[in-house]
Amino acid sequence: MPESKSRHPHHHQHPNSNTHNAHPKPKKISPIVILAVLFFAFLGFGISYFIDDTSIGKAIAGTLLGAIAGYIFANQINKSFSKK
């Protein structure tokens, strides 16, 4: 059956060129983030160790919580200073 000449052809959606990238570049960690993680981890270790110096589990938990807090804090500071 013949097509009408007034009918517009169907356009297929072409995928974006960014979707073909199978391996995106890894996000580079800023040195200030590393410094803040280490500082807050040491601070968390110190606080938890001096509160209860007999429990090594609490010292490790304080270190991990300090490192997480340092990472979050440094990322927020890094984002706010990188905006122009």
Phi, psi and omega in degrees: 000131182287147179274152177288141180287341179273353181281132180275139179290152180281130179262125179278144177284126178266135180294149179295147181295338180287337182283344179280349182282104184285329183236093179290156180295138179291146180289129182278133180271130181290145178298332179291330177292316179298317179297317180292322178297314180296318181296313181291327177295316178296320178296316178296321177296315180298315180295314182290328180289319182283338175288313181219091188282357180267343185257112178286333178296319178291327177293319178292319178297319177296322178295316180294317178296321177295320179294319178295316179296320178295321179295315180295315180299313183292324178295320179294318178295318180297319178294318184289328179276340180276345177289138181239000000 
